[in-house]
């Protein structure tokens, strides 16, 4: 206990020292020597590491690695940019888990524990909930950008050289076809979550129709595979602080801390809208569903921090599923609702899309009346369902929306300057929204039994050694 207190005191003292040096340097024109600033950053990093060692908590390590990564990216931009490979290694490891963990947990949930009527009930309840919540997100984004008018007065830069990818506009037929797997191996290769979910659900239903003798071997295999993949997730999570820190180091090294100043109004509009969405929509939903708020926040902090740093909802999927199961949501519901939500319930992304679309119109000086804006929102309700839980996927939808409403693309190039910072917040919101959705559906099914998420599940405890 004494060591923990000492680590907190050292961390606070070092943070105070660094803050004073930066205030003196920036606001009093004292021109503090760069070497002194670098040494202070090094001391701050060491104090953070010491604090994390004393806490012995993976979530603490992940959050602190984000700060250290930002310092590395600021002090050594070239090193920070070269560290990107470590974050890519982490994402690749996570992607190897996605398909087997979805397949095994869904098959076991449907064929082993659920009846087929419950699967149907979970399906329509999830879709109804997703549509209601994402509609609120779209309208909050629309209202926020109309209030802030962040795009008004922006002039087209004369020297835009960057080109945007060619994007084909998605039709409703394309969106429906995307749901169904043409080739399950291809869907696994491209990490397409929704086709994998559809295949796994159909496979689980087919398995449930077999007699017990033929069903049991496959069910036992899937149960074993699910437990193995959760253990595999625990192993990979030891690498999470490195991957997360490297992702932040690359972002800051590539863009610089100065990017926080550029387009601040748009960035603040998005963050304010997301905060409003959490308090005006997600919090009331959690209270209505009687979700224990403190325990829920404890459970989602780690997957949200991973999603925030890597800007990928996929990277947080295994940890989010495990966290909700620890919170008391049955695995069969977690395995169905959270993966499905990755295509139908991306709250942060849908809010961003409505906000960014109007920003583009404002920047281009194009007036959109209220009926047109509402039509744009309902268009996004469909097209946003094609967004995969991977970085920059929302750019494709934004470009397609711009093409459909005859909007220019140069304002999108301006957004790209801070897209990474915006992506962090909207991805973390996606993860929180999907985790809450699993709690709501579980409560709706009468199977939510809240528990302390810091206590490991029985399946996570090490097996007793044989005597």
C-alpha positions in Angstrom: 0.0 0.0 0.0 2.9 2.4 0.9 4.6 1.7 -2.5 1.3 2.5 -4.3 1.0 5.8 -2.4 4.6 6.6 -3.2 4.1 5.9 -6.9 1.0 8.3 -7.0 3.0 11.1 -5.2 6.0 10.7 -7.7 3.6 10.7 -10.6 1.7 13.8 -9.4 5.0 15.7 -8.6 6.5 14.8 -12.0 3.3 15.8 -13.9 3.2 19.1 -12.0 6.9 19.8 -12.9 6.4 19.1 -16.6 3.2 21.2 -16.6 5.1 24.2 -15.0 7.9 23.9 -17.5 5.5 23.9 -20.5 3.5 26.9 -19.1 6.7 28.9 -18.6 7.9 27.9 -22.1 4.6 28.7 -23.9 3.0 31.5 -22.1 5.9 33.5 -20.5 8.3 33.2 -23.5 11.1 31.9 -21.2 12.5 29.7 -24.0 13.1 26.7 -21.7 16.0 24.6 -23.1 14.7 21.7 -25.2 17.1 19.3 -23.5 15.5 20.2 -20.1 12.0 19.6 -21.6 13.1 16.2 -23.0 14.6 15.2 -19.7 11.3 16.2 -17.9 9.3 14.0 -20.5 11.7 11.1 -19.8 11.1 11.5 -16.0 7.4 11.6 -16.6 7.5 8.4 -18.6 9.5 6.7 -15.9 7.1 7.8 -13.2 4.2 6.5 -15.3 6.0 3.1 -15.7 6.7 2.9 -12.0 3.0 3.7 -11.2 1.9 1.0 -13.6 4.3 -1.5 -12.0 2.9 -0.8 -8.6 -0.8 -1.1 -9.8 -0.2 -4.4 -11.6 -3.3 -3.9 -13.7 -3.6 -4.4 -17.5 -6.0 -1.5 -17.9 -3.6 0.8 -16.1 -0.8 -0.4 -18.4 -2.9 0.3 -21.5 -3.9 3.8 -20.4 -0.3 4.7 -19.4 1.1 3.3 -22.6 -1.0 5.8 -24.5 0.6 8.7 -22.6 4.1 7.2 -23.0 3.4 6.6 -26.7 2.3 10.3 -27.2 5.6 11.4 -25.5 7.7 9.2 -27.7 5.9 10.4 -30.8 6.4 14.0 -29.8 10.1 13.7 -28.8 11.1 11.3 -31.5 8.7 11.6 -34.5 10.7 9.2 -36.7 10.9 6.5 -34.0 7.1 7.0 -33.4 6.3 6.5 -37.1 8.5 3.4 -37.2 6.7 1.9 -34.2 3.5 1.5 -36.3 4.6 -2.0 -37.1 4.1 -3.0 -33.4 0.5 -1.8 -33.5 -0.1 -3.6 -36.8 1.3 -6.8 -35.2 -1.3 -6.4 -32.4 -4.1 -5.9 -34.8 -3.1 -8.9 -36.9 -3.0 -11.1 -33.7 -6.5 -9.8 -32.8 -7.9 -10.5 -36.2 -6.8 -14.2 -36.0 -9.2 -14.5 -33.0 -12.3 -12.9 -34.6 -13.6 -15.7 -36.8 -13.0 -18.7 -34.5 -14.3 -16.9 -31.4 -17.5 -15.8 -33.2 -18.1 -19.2 -34.8 -17.5 -21.2 -31.6 -19.5 -19.0 -29.2 -22.4 -18.6 -31.5 -22.7 -22.3 -32.3 -22.5 -23.2 -28.6 -25.0 -20.5 -27.7 -27.5 -21.6 -30.3 -27.0 -25.4 -30.4 -26.0 -25.9 -26.8 -28.0 -23.5 -24.6 -30.6 -21.7 -26.6 -33.7 -22.9 -28.3 -34.4 -21.7 -31.8 -37.2 -19.4 -30.8 -34.9 -17.5 -28.4 -32.5 -17.0 -31.3 -35.3 -15.4 -33.3 -36.3 -13.3 -30.3 -32.8 -12.0 -29.7 -32.5 -11.2 -33.4 -35.6 -8.9 -33.7 -35.0 -7.4 -30.2 -31.4 -6.5 -31.2 -32.4 -5.0 -34.6 -35.2 -2.9 -33.0 -32.8 -1.6 -30.3 -30.0 -0.9 -32.8 -32.3 1.1 -35.1 -33.7 3.2 -32.3 -30.3 4.1 -30.8 -28.5 4.8 -34.1 -31.3 7.0 -35.2 -30.8 9.1 -32.1 -27.1 9.2 -32.8 -27.7 10.5 -36.4 -30.0 13.3 -35.2 -27.7 14.3 -32.4 -24.8 14.6 -34.9 -27.1 16.6 -37.3 -28.2 19.1 -34.5 -24.6 19.5 -33.2 -23.1 20.5 -36.6 -26.0 22.9 -37.3 -25.5 24.6 -33.9 -21.7 24.9 -34.2 -21.6 25.6 -38.0 -18.0 24.3 -37.9 -17.8 24.2 -41.7 -19.1 27.7 -42.4 -16.4 30.1 -43.8 -13.8 27.5 -44.7 -12.1 28.4 -48.0 -10.9 25.7 -50.4 -7.1 25.4 -50.1 -5.3 26.2 -53.3 -2.8 23.4 -53.0 -4.7 20.2 -52.4 -2.6 17.4 -53.9 -3.9 14.4 -52.0 -6.3 12.2 -53.9 -9.2 10.3 -52.4 -10.0 6.7 -53.4 -12.6 5.9 -56.0 -15.7 4.8 -54.3 -18.7 3.2 -55.8 -22.0 4.2 -54.3 -23.6 1.4 -52.3 -27.1 0.5 -53.2 -29.6 -1.2 -50.9 -29.0 -4.4 -52.9 -25.3 -4.2 -52.2 -25.9 -3.8 -48.5 -28.2 -6.9 -48.4 -25.8 -9.0 -50.4 -22.9 -8.0 -48.1 -24.8 -9.6 -45.2 -24.7 -13.2 -46.7 -21.5 -15.1 -47.1 -20.6 -16.1 -50.6 -17.5 -18.0 -49.4 -16.9 -18.4 -45.6 -13.1 -18.6 -46.2 -13.2 -15.3 -48.1 -15.2 -13.7 -45.3 -12.7 -14.9 -42.7 -9.8 -13.6 -44.9 -11.4 -10.1 -45.2 -12.5 -10.1 -41.5 -16.1 -9.5 -42.6 -17.9 -9.8 -39.3 -21.5 -9.9 -40.4 -21.2 -12.8 -43.0 -19.3 -14.8 -40.4 -22.2 -14.2 -37.9 -24.8 -15.3 -40.5 -22.8 -18.4 -41.3 -22.3 -19.3 -37.6 -26.0 -18.7 -36.8 -27.2 -21.0 -39.7 -24.5 -23.6 -38.7 -25.7 -23.5 -35.1 -29.4 -23.9 -36.1 -28.4 -26.8 -38.4 -26.5 -28.4 -35.5 -29.4 -27.9 -33.1 -31.7 -29.9 -35.4 -29.5 -33.0 -35.2 -30.1 -35.8 -32.6 -27.9 -35.7 -29.5 -25.6 -38.5 -30.7 -24.5 -36.6 -33.8 -24.6 -33.2 -32.2 -22.5 -33.9 -29.2 -19.0 -34.2 -30.8 -19.3 -31.0 -32.8 -20.7 -29.2 -29.7 -17.9 -30.4 -27.5 -15.4 -29.2 -30.2 -16.9 -25.8 -30.3 -17.0 -25.5 -26.5 -13.3 -26.4 -26.4 -12.5 -24.0 -29.2 -14.4 -21.1 -27.4 -12.5 -21.7 -24.2 -9.2 -22.0 -26.0 -9.8 -18.7 -27.9 -10.6 -16.8 -24.7 -7.3 -18.1 -23.2 -5.6 -17.1 -26.5 -7.2 -13.6 -26.0 -5.7 -13.3 -22.5 -2.2 -14.1 -23.9 -2.5 -11.5 -26.7 -3.7 -8.9 -24.2 -0.3 -8.9 -22.6 1.0 -7.4 -25.8 -1.9 -4.8 -25.8 0.1 -2.0 -23.9 2.9 -2.3 -26.5 0.4 -2.2 -29.5 -1.6 0.6 -28.0 1.4 2.7 -27.1 2.9 2.2 -30.6 -0.4 3.3 -32.2 -0.4 6.5 -30.3 3.3 7.1 -31.0 2.7 6.7 -34.7 -0.3 9.1 -34.6 1.6 11.9 -32.8 4.8 11.3 -34.7 3.0 11.4 -38.0 0.7 14.3 -37.3 2.3 16.1 -34.4 0.7 17.5 -31.3 -0.1 20.7 -33.3 -2.8 18.8 -35.1 -4.9 19.2 -31.9 -5.2 23.0 -32.7 -6.2 22.5 -36.4 -9.8 22.1 -37.1 -10.5 22.4 -33.3 -14.1 23.5 -33.8 -15.0 20.4 -35.8 -13.2 18.1 -33.4 -14.8 19.8 -30.4 -18.2 19.5 -32.1 -17.8 15.7 -32.5 -16.5 15.1 -29.0 -19.3 17.3 -27.5 -21.9 15.5 -29.6 -20.6 12.1 -28.5 -20.6 13.1 -24.9 -24.2 14.3 -25.3 -25.1 11.0 -26.9 -23.7 9.1 -24.0 -25.5 11.2 -21.4 -28.8 11.7 -23.2 -29.2 8.3 -24.8 -26.9 5.6 -23.4 -27.1 6.6 -19.8 -31.0 6.7 -19.7 -31.0 3.3 -21.6 -28.6 1.9 -18.9 -30.8 3.2 -16.1 -34.0 1.9 -17.7 -32.4 -1.6 -18.2 -31.1 -1.4 -14.6 -27.5 -1.9 -15.6 -25.1 -1.2 -12.7 -23.4 1.9 -14.0 -20.1 1.7 -12.0 -19.5 -2.0 -12.7 -20.4 -1.4 -16.4 -17.8 1.4 -16.7 -15.3 -0.9 -15.0 -16.0 -3.6 -17.5 -15.9 -1.4 -20.7 -12.9 0.7 -19.7 -10.3 -1.7 -21.0 -11.9 -2.6 -24.4 -12.8 1.1 -24.9 -9.2 2.2 -24.3 -7.9 -0.4 -26.8 -10.5 0.8 -29.4 -9.6 4.4 -28.7 -5.9 3.9 -29.3 -6.0 1.5 -32.3 -9.1 3.2 -33.9 -10.4 -0.3 -34.6 -13.6 -1.7 -33.0 -12.4 -5.2 -34.1 -9.3 -4.9 -31.8 -11.6 -4.6 -28.8 -14.1 -7.3 -29.8 -12.7 -10.3 -27.9 -12.0 -8.3 -24.7 -15.5 -6.6 -24.9 -17.2 -10.1 -25.2 -15.2 -11.3 -22.2 -15.9 -8.2 -20.2 -19.7 -8.4 -20.7 -19.7 -12.1 -19.7 -17.9 -11.1 -16.5 -20.5 -8.4 -15.9 -23.2 -11.1 -16.0 -24.5 -11.2 -19.6 -24.8 -14.9 -20.7 -22.3 -15.9 -23.3 -25.0 -16.9 -25.8 -26.4 -13.4 -25.8 -22.9 -11.7 -25.8 -21.9 -13.9 -28.8 -25.0 -12.9 -30.7 -25.5 -9.2 -29.9 -22.0 -7.7 -29.9 -20.8 -9.1 -33.2 -24.2 -8.2 -34.9 -23.9 -4.7 -33.5 -20.5 -4.3 -35.3 -22.5 -3.9 -38.5 -25.9 -2.5 -37.2 -25.0 -0.5 -34.0 -22.0 1.7 -34.7 -23.3 4.6 -32.7 -20.2 6.8 -32.8 -19.7 6.2 -36.5 -23.3 7.0 -37.5 -23.2 10.2 -35.4 -19.9 11.2 -37.1 -21.3 10.5 -40.6 -24.3 12.8 -40.2 -22.1 15.5 -38.6 -19.3 15.2 -41.3 -21.8 15.2 -44.2 -23.3 18.5 -43.2 -19.8 19.8 -42.5 -18.9 19.1 -46.1 -22.0 21.0 -47.3 -21.2 23.9 -45.0 -17.6 24.1 -46.2 -18.7 24.0 -49.8 -21.1 26.8 -49.2 -24.1 24.6 -50.2 -27.3 25.3 -48.3 -29.2 22.2 -47.2 -32.7 22.7 -46.1 -34.2 20.7 -43.2 -36.1 18.2 -45.4 -32.9 17.5 -47.4 -30.9 17.0 -44.2 -33.5 14.6 -42.8 -33.5 12.7 -46.1 -29.7 12.5 -45.8 -30.1 11.1 -42.2 -32.4 8.4 -43.4 -30.0 7.6 -46.3 -27.2 7.2 -43.8 -29.4 4.9 -41.7 -29.1 2.4 -44.6 -25.6 3.1 -45.9 -24.0 3.1 -42.4 -25.0 -0.5 -42.0 -22.3 -1.4 -44.5 -19.5 0.0 -42.3 -17.2 -2.7 -41.0 -15.5 -2.3 -37.6 -12.1 -1.4 -39.1 -10.1 1.9 -39.3 -11.2 4.4 -41.9 -14.2 2.4 -43.1 -16.5 5.4 -42.5 -14.5 7.3 -45.1 -16.0 5.1 -47.8 -19.5 5.8 -46.6 -18.8 9.5 -46.4 -17.5 9.6 -50.0 -20.5 7.6 -51.2 -22.9 10.1 -49.4 -21.0 13.0 -50.9 -21.4 11.5 -54.4 -25.1 10.9 -53.9 -25.9 14.4 -52.8 -23.5 16.1 -55.3 -21.2 17.4 -52.6 -17.5 18.2 -53.4 -14.8 16.0 -52.0 -12.2 18.6 -51.1 -13.7 19.3 -47.6 -13.3 15.5 -46.9 -9.6 16.0 -47.5 -9.6 18.6 -44.8 -11.4 16.2 -42.4 -8.7 13.6 -43.1 -6.2 15.9 -41.3 -7.9 15.1 -38.0 -9.7 11.9 -38.9 -7.5 9.8 -36.7 -8.4 11.9 -33.7 -12.1 11.8 -34.5 -11.9 8.1 -35.2 -10.5 7.4 -31.7 -13.6 8.9 -30.0 -16.2 7.4 -32.4 -14.7 3.9 -32.2 -14.6 4.0 -28.4 -18.3 5.0 -28.4 -19.1 2.1 -30.8 -17.6 -0.3 -28.3 -19.5 1.2 -25.4 -22.8 1.2 -27.3 -22.4 -2.5 -28.3 -21.5 -3.6 -24.8 -24.6 -1.8 -23.5 -26.7 -3.4 -26.2 -25.8 -6.9 -24.9 -26.9 -5.9 -21.4 -30.2 -4.5 -22.7 -31.0 -7.6 -24.7 -30.0 -9.8 -21.8 -32.3 -7.8 -19.4 -35.1 -8.0 -22.1 -34.6 -11.8 -22.1 -34.7 -11.9 -18.3 -31.2 -13.4 -18.1 -29.1 -10.5 -16.9 -27.5 -11.3 -13.5 -25.1 -8.4 -12.7 -21.8 -9.2 -11.0 -18.5 -7.6 -10.2 -16.5 -7.6 -13.5 -13.2 -7.6 -11.6 -13.9 -11.1 -10.4 -12.7 -13.7 -13.0 -15.2 -16.2 -14.4 -14.9 -19.8 -13.4 -13.8 -20.7 -16.9 -10.9 -18.1 -16.6 -9.5 -19.6 -13.4 -6.5 -21.9 -13.8 -7.2 -25.6 -13.6 -6.3 -27.2 -10.3 -3.0 -29.1 -10.5 -3.2 -32.8 -10.5 -1.7 -34.4 -7.4 
